[in-house]
């Protein structure tokens, strides 16, 4: 009798994890948080805010959005980058990118209006 608890490759659903941020001046802490986020699922989607959103909420970034997109794309645990991700992650954003979980670092985030 076959083991019914074992899933085949055809029936196993991919778990998608969302992680977003500015990723300005990418460092080990960024990479380590993405490593940990990737460990929670099968596919890591990283949303990166554009220059306008960062400037509005935090002040001007050091690197341009294009430079930040390239830096994060080079991190080995990142499977997909969403350019120009909204600063505030909504359920609609997670649904649009078919993500099951949302992760964030331990830093406190604030919008421009507090």
C-alpha angles and dihedrals in degrees: 000000000000121000105254093194092066115091121214122223088256095057100038110102117219113244110222121202125199123208123169140183149124095272091197112166092006113220141170092281090059092048092046093051089051090049090053093046091050089053089063094065149357103267127035118208114191119197115204121197119231125241093261094055093046093048091049095051106026110010130264116328122236094227125045120250090253091054091047092049090054094047094053093043086059094059108103097223094055114098100174137013123208108204118213095017115181116262091234114053113222132187087251090060091050091048092047091056093038093240122165099193138029120212132188136176122256094261117111113246126207132187121223090264093051 
